[in-house]
Amino acid sequence: MTRTTCAYCGVGCGLTVSGSTLAGDPKHPANFGRLCAKGASLLSTLGHDERLVEPFIGPETASWDEALKLVARGLQNAIAHHGPESVAMYVSGQLLTEDYYVANKLMKGFIGSANIDTNSRLCMASSVAGHIRAFGEDIVPGTYEDLDECDLAVVAGSNLAWCHPVLHQRLLAAREKRGTKIVVIDPRRTATSDAADLHLQLRAGTDVLLFNALLAQLDARGAIGQGWIAQYVSGFDDALATAQASTANIGEVASALDIDRAALEQFFDWFTRTERVVTLYSQGINQSDHGTDKVNSIINCHLATARIGQPGMGPFSVTGQPNAMGGREVGGLANQLAAHMDFSNPENVDRVRRFWRAPNIATRPGLKAVEMFRAVAEGRIRAIWIAGTNPAASMPNASLVRGALERCPFVVVSDCWPTDTTAHADVVLPAAGWGEKTGTVTNSERRISRQRNFCAAPGNAKPDWWMFAEVGRRMGWQDAFLFTSPAGIFREHAALSAFENRGARIFDIGALADLDDAGYDTLQPTQWPFPKADQMQSRLFADGHFPTPDGRARMIATPARLPKREPDVLRLNTGRLRDQWHTMTRTGRVPQLMSHTPEPFLDIHPADAAAIGLADGGLAQIESQHGRSILRVRTDARQRRAEIFAPMHWTNTHSSSGPIGGLVTMRTDPISGQPDLKATEASVVPIHAQWHGILLHCASVTPCWGDGVYWSRVPLTKGTIARLAGWNSLKDVIHSEDRLRGFMSITPETELVAYIDPARSVFRYAGVENGVFVAALFLAPANLELPDVDAIASLIGKSVDARQRLSLLAGIAGHGGSGKTICACFSVGERAVKNAIGSGRVRTIADIAAEFRAGTNCGVCIPELKDLLHAGKCQSPKTGTLN
Ligand code: SF4
């Protein structure tokens, strides 16, 4: 059995893998055996045919030596002709700390530019900046135990139930055990708000006003920790005066937030009266053009009331990626140097220079992600290495990024899979992935855990640290990059954290600098700081000492900036879905994860939809300053007026809608550089589909239908289903058998059986090879129903006799499938649950758990199960846990 860590979110759940069995690690303190559906299905992401297994130079495969020499030469050429600032790296919170460390050392220490940034810039850069402003260092003070021990949990800008399900389960367990109240602050109604005791569905972008009002109320209600502030905190008077400036009248504040005044006062009451308060926050706070102020407005309320550093209390930034924290530790952000040292102090630069024996160390911050790709587009960056991330889909104004990469003279991409970004690379390097490589990650509570390999990397795929080190050596820095194992890299990283530290920086893992290889192999989950063997600290700031020059925490004045009320402008919010991860390079290959939400969509309030002429289930074109996309409409009365939502995950690989990042504004927070991914001005118009259809194939195929056709595809266990719709005449689309065969991805030899009803414009085709049903295409006018796709899909790849072929074309073949996957952990389909409810067999969540096990693992499907029970008019007590 191998103990390892999940590759997805920042909760950092421990896993055990034994043969083909994966389970939550009952001993890991992040999850104590719990897992969500994404983590539980990780084994399904291994061993796919599409993996990158050889280096590529252009379209040709190459040896590692050829590829690495070319990379070294390409970087050297750019440096020789345009200087070190013409080189950049864009890396990822998916990398292990050891990968990150070597990349950062190569770039900042030896190439001599700080132009290395990470996709964590899109995720939590505002939290980093807010921590440094308040505490003097990028510190998450709390620990997950605080979620078990708090009496009030404020969840701000986070759909925790979907994005960090295991932490949400800990909160629900705390509510069961000690009556913890949960307040959710989010412009959207989500699975998290549905399980909350109070939901403040405030107007998007008004968080600072809310927390300023809270600070003013805490003062007015006598809840300020005056003695604590006098001893340990600076900036209180300014922060309070700024907060009071716009919050004197609670009615006006409620009106500006657009929420009920009684609900607002309830929140103030609970926060005032409860000592043990944790405020968890995530992308809804960070991804904003004033995200740093949002973070500090939250921290202010905790500092003002001394609700920090003690059990069950504190501000708590929940990180998105598995190793965003590890990246922050090594200096993976362009404005950081290494080991929590930055460029503001020349002594830091000198210290790291001496430690690395670095001849050309960077002396000033580099370009942050959005600026970096702008520099690529403008020709200032001439060579870029992108590792483990997909900016051609995920960056704001993604089409600018694609154009920039096309124009850039030298692009290297290392990744496990072909992506939208590898398509623009001059050199593609195949990377080893989760389960194949070994190293460490740090989760949201500062806990370092091992990721361990348990299978070989496919083909010639290699770990990222090895690639960076090999290129460093080929660029002439032999001694600095003599790494032979992740253990050696980790020891150097730990030693740097302790180097001339003497308590100046809290990030110190010096106790791990002397780990031998065996100790590294068996390293247990370990929280930092860990400067000496007997000095591990779990919860920080209990002593009131902060790593600022005067040792005091800093409250920051955060003036409230309210978004303009523009009735004709829609604001596009983007975010994650329950079963998906980032640009779906992994989760998009797992059928049970794709089944819950098979298509990209646009959520819009029914009144806004009616005003525009959109129909629920129809198509709409959404357009911003940067681009446009066509999405399926979901009218939802839970959506705020004039605020629309689309998921961040789909790319051109899975849908004609392409990446939503192509529409998103490039506006950033001036302090953190984090893009404002949740408030893009957009307009929406209906698209009137003339026809719709289904394409089924026994292989993995991507529809190529050109303009005028919307498609979205999901994988089957063996094959593909694509949903289609078009707004041009069907006759113009299918005008020849060759074209038809092309659409169906079948050869001229494949037997094509057809049913055509010209009067109704119904077209049904099936492709059969050697008696095996290999493909189907069903098309009909948009106002006519299509056959049951699940039933047809149950026959794909199977032998079909003459009678079954006729049944296929009649749309009555096969057996009804299970419908959309409602519980991805146990692959439970919605149809089965509905049938059980309809028959009266199940009446409660507990009944469903007993019959299907649905809801008994991560629990994220419980709100939907309750909706089904409600629809079935069955009893369902409203609690967050099984009853
Ligand atoms: Fe992985 Fe889910 Fe745990 Fe996040 S909550 S680390 S995705 S298992």
Boltz pocket constraint, residues with backbone or C-beta under 6 A from the ligand:
constraints:
  - pocket:
      binder: B
      contacts: [[A, 6], [A, 7], [A, 8], [A, 9], [A, 10], [A, 11], [A, 12], [A, 13], [A, 31], [A, 34], [A, 35], [A, 36], [A, 37], [A, 38], [A, 39], [A, 40], [A, 163], [A, 164], [A, 165], [A, 166], [A, 167]]
      max_distance: 6.0
